[in-house]
Amino acid sequence: MKSLIKQVAKLIQEGWRPYDAQPKPEVYERLACPNVQAKPHKRPYWFVRGDIFCCIACERACSLVRPSGFPPLLPINYPQMSEPFQLSPQEMVARRHTLRVDEAAYCLNISERHVYTMIYEGKLAALRDKPVRVRASDVAAAMEDFDE
C-alpha cells in the first residue's frame, strides 16, 4: 500500500492527474490485463497526462498513447482557495491598525465565525458594521492571551 501511495504522489508531482472515468472493457481485453481478469470487481487506477494514459493497478504499469475506448476527460473543479496572506500574523498586527474578520481569524488561527463570537462577547471591538473591522491591537492582545 505504501508503494502505491508513493507512486501516486510521484505521478501527481510529475503532472499526471487521476482519470475519473472507466475505460470500456475492450481496453482490458486488448491489454490482456491479468489484474482485471482475475478481479473484475476491482477498478484499476488510471492517470493521464496530455494524451498518455497510465494504469497503476498492477506491476505491469500499462501506458497507452491516444487510446480508443476511453471516455473524454471532464474538467476537474477544485474548490476555490482564497489567496494566502503574504504576512505572518505577527507582521499583520504590527503593520495594520485595523483588520478584516478573515484577517483576524488568520491571526488567531480560528474560524471567522469565532471572530464574530468574540466581537459579540466583547473580547474584540467592531469598528465598522460592513465590512466589519477590528483593532489590530485587540487581536494582538488576544494572540497573547489565547490558550490552546
C-alpha positions, 0 to 999 in steps of 0.5 A: 500500500505504501508503494502505491501511495508513493507512486501516486504522489510521484505521478501527481508531482510529475503532472499526471492527474487521476482519470475519473472515468472507466475505460470500456472493457475492450481496453482490458481485453486488448491489454490482456490485463491479468489484474482485471481478469482475475478481479473484475470487481476491482477498478484499476487506477488510471492517470493521464497526462496530455494524451498518455494514459497510465494504469497503476493497478498492477506491476505491469504499469500499462501506458497507452498513447491516444487510446480508443475506448476511453471516455473524454476527460471532464474538467476537474473543479477544485474548490476555490482557495482564497489567496494566502496572506503574504504576512505572518500574523505577527507582521499583520498586527504590527503593520495594520491598525485595523483588520478584516474578520478573515484577517483576524481569524488568520491571526488567531488561527480560528474560524471567522465565525469565532471572530464574530463570537468574540466581537459579540462577547466583547473580547474584540471591538467592531469598528465598522458594521460592513465590512466589519473591522477590528483593532489590530491591537485587540487581536494582538492582545488576544494572540497573547492571551489565547490558550490552546 
